[in-house]
Amino acid sequence: MPLKFKDRVAIVTGAARGIGKAIALTLVREGARVALIDVEKERLEVLKEEIEKKGGQVIAVSCDITKSSEVKAMVNQVLRIFGRVDILVNNAGIIRRGTIETVTEEDWDKVIEVNLKGTFNCCKAVVETMKNQRYGKIVNVSSIAGKMGDITSAPGYGSSKAGMDALAKTLARQLAPYGINVNAVSPHAIETEMSAQWSEERRREIIASIPLGRLGKPEDVAEAVLFLVSNQASFITGEILDVNGGALMD
Ligand SMILES: NC(=O)c1ccc[n+]([C@@H]2O[C@H](COP(=O)([O-])OP(=O)(O)OC[C@H]3O[C@@H](n4cnc5c(N)ncnc54)[C@H](O)[C@@H]3O)[C@@H](O)[C@H]2O)c1
């Protein structure tokens, strides 16, 4: 099988674990050179070694996406080493639990800062390069909570994800003339450390509400991202693609 992404360079944020790790491994499997971005330096290094042992080409960059200076330096490093940036996957994210009464202003700010502003910082840092290349694929890893709200996560989480959806649509319009596609995936109930906080009872309730009758795997999201960044999806932009086992059909 030819490697469809062998000339492509991708940046994946939040790549140290969970969905981001699965996205990075999937892109490497398809031949892409991948910049693994996270604040968790040690895990990143372990993943980098794991990939390099199998012959994949990756770099690991410790970067806090909320800091625009760190993000710019990270993109410059990717350009110095790999020479281009074709794909940006904005996956890094955090969640807080609670209600409008219990959530603190600090928690609200932190969730919006990482999920929404961090995504904005990364998009802003790659746009010039992608425009010059007249080629780019950006995918935001959003959440079902951005479309329908959520009962257990604090209000900032769904709000940040709805913001990521609107950001994807806005950039899809603004960047379409330059050959840049901007989309989002909207997962629900994926088995990662983020969702490991659920009680057994909550887990059973969630599975019961999913027509396909199971939780999602990080690889389920990764394959959807792979499709959106592939040339098979070249006529798709501004799409928020559900990856939720049928829990929401919109
Ligand atoms: N797990 C789910 O059920 C689920 C469902 C819907 C959406 N999502 C979304 O998918 C994405 C990945 O989720 P996951 O379950 O793999 O989460 P996770 O908590 O396992 O991984 C998130 C990664 O992001 C990194 N990160 C956090 N803040 C960062 C920052 N400021 N800069 C750089 N990296 C940072 C973390 O270190 C971590 O490695 C998130 O955006 C999440 O909101 C997850």
The ligand as an SDF file (V2000), in Angstrom:
LIG
                    3D

 44 48  0  0  0  0  0  0  0  0999 V2000
  -12.2750   11.5330   25.9460 N   0  0  0  0  0  0  0  0  0  0  0  0
  -13.4670   11.9210   25.5270 C   0  0  0  0  0  0  0  0  0  0  0  0
  -14.4870   11.2790   25.8070 O   0  0  0  0  0  0  0  0  0  0  0  0
  -13.6080   13.1540   24.6730 C   0  0  0  0  0  0  0  0  0  0  0  0
  -14.8690   13.4190   24.1390 C   0  0  0  0  0  0  0  0  0  0  0  0
  -15.0420   14.5570   23.3610 C   0  0  0  0  0  0  0  0  0  0  0  0
  -13.9600   15.3840   23.0950 C   0  0  0  0  0  0  0  0  0  0  0  0
  -12.7370   15.0950   23.6350 N   0  0  0  0  0  0  0  0  0  0  0  0
  -11.6520   16.0300   23.3290 C   0  0  0  0  0  0  0  0  0  0  0  0
  -10.5760   15.3230   22.7540 O   0  0  0  0  0  0  0  0  0  0  0  0
   -9.3420   15.9630   23.0740 C   0  0  0  0  0  0  0  0  0  0  0  0
   -8.3710   14.9390   23.6520 C   0  0  0  0  0  0  0  0  0  0  0  0
   -9.0120   14.3560   24.7660 O   0  0  0  0  0  0  0  0  0  0  0  0
   -8.4170   13.1150   25.5800 P   0  0  0  0  0  0  0  0  0  0  0  0
   -9.5860   12.3960   26.1400 O   0  0  0  0  0  0  0  0  0  0  0  0
   -7.3900   12.3990   24.7850 O   0  0  0  0  0  0  0  0  0  0  0  0
   -7.7470   13.9420   26.7870 O   0  0  0  0  0  0  0  0  0  0  0  0
   -6.4500   13.6760   27.6800 P   0  0  0  0  0  0  0  0  0  0  0  0
   -6.6660   14.4800   28.9150 O   0  0  0  0  0  0  0  0  0  0  0  0
   -6.1820   12.2060   27.8300 O   0  0  0  0  0  0  0  0  0  0  0  0
   -5.2710   14.3230   26.7800 O   0  0  0  0  0  0  0  0  0  0  0  0
   -5.1960   15.6990   26.5540 C   0  0  0  0  0  0  0  0  0  0  0  0
   -3.7570   16.0800   26.2800 C   0  0  0  0  0  0  0  0  0  0  0  0
   -3.6960   17.5060   26.0980 O   0  0  0  0  0  0  0  0  0  0  0  0
   -2.5340   17.9840   26.7600 C   0  0  0  0  0  0  0  0  0  0  0  0
   -2.6630   19.4030   27.1210 N   0  0  0  0  0  0  0  0  0  0  0  0
   -3.4890   19.9400   28.0500 C   0  0  0  0  0  0  0  0  0  0  0  0
   -3.2840   21.2610   28.1400 N   0  0  0  0  0  0  0  0  0  0  0  0
   -2.3080   21.5890   27.2450 C   0  0  0  0  0  0  0  0  0  0  0  0
   -1.6600   22.7990   26.8930 C   0  0  0  0  0  0  0  0  0  0  0  0
   -1.9720   23.9570   27.4920 N   0  0  0  0  0  0  0  0  0  0  0  0
   -0.7140   22.7670   25.9250 N   0  0  0  0  0  0  0  0  0  0  0  0
   -0.3690   21.5980   25.3210 C   0  0  0  0  0  0  0  0  0  0  0  0
   -0.9490   20.4170   25.6360 N   0  0  0  0  0  0  0  0  0  0  0  0
   -1.9090   20.4060   26.5970 C   0  0  0  0  0  0  0  0  0  0  0  0
   -2.4350   17.1010   28.0090 C   0  0  0  0  0  0  0  0  0  0  0  0
   -1.1360   17.1440   28.5990 O   0  0  0  0  0  0  0  0  0  0  0  0
   -2.8170   15.7340   27.4500 C   0  0  0  0  0  0  0  0  0  0  0  0
   -1.6960   15.0190   26.9870 O   0  0  0  0  0  0  0  0  0  0  0  0
   -9.6850   17.0940   24.0480 C   0  0  0  0  0  0  0  0  0  0  0  0
   -9.7390   18.3270   23.3520 O   0  0  0  0  0  0  0  0  0  0  0  0
  -11.0630   16.7080   24.5470 C   0  0  0  0  0  0  0  0  0  0  0  0
  -11.8190   17.8270   24.9510 O   0  0  0  0  0  0  0  0  0  0  0  0
  -12.5390   14.0060   24.4250 C   0  0  0  0  0  0  0  0  0  0  0  0
  1  2  1  0
  2  3  2  0
  2  4  1  0
  4  5  1  0
  4 44  2  0
  5  6  2  0
  6  7  1  0
  7  8  2  0
  8  9  1  0
  8 44  1  0
  9 10  1  0
  9 42  1  0
 10 11  1  0
 11 12  1  0
 11 40  1  0
 12 13  1  0
 13 14  1  0
 14 15  2  0
 14 16  1  0
 14 17  1  0
 17 18  1  0
 18 19  2  0
 18 20  1  0
 18 21  1  0
 21 22  1  0
 22 23  1  0
 23 24  1  0
 23 38  1  0
 24 25  1  0
 25 26  1  0
 25 36  1  0
 26 27  1  0
 26 35  1  0
 27 28  2  0
 28 29  1  0
 29 30  1  0
 29 35  2  0
 30 31  1  0
 30 32  2  0
 32 33  1  0
 33 34  2  0
 34 35  1  0
 36 37  1  0
 36 38  1  0
 38 39  1  0
 40 41  1  0
 40 42  1  0
 42 43  1  0
M  CHG  2   8   1  16  -1
M  END
$$$$
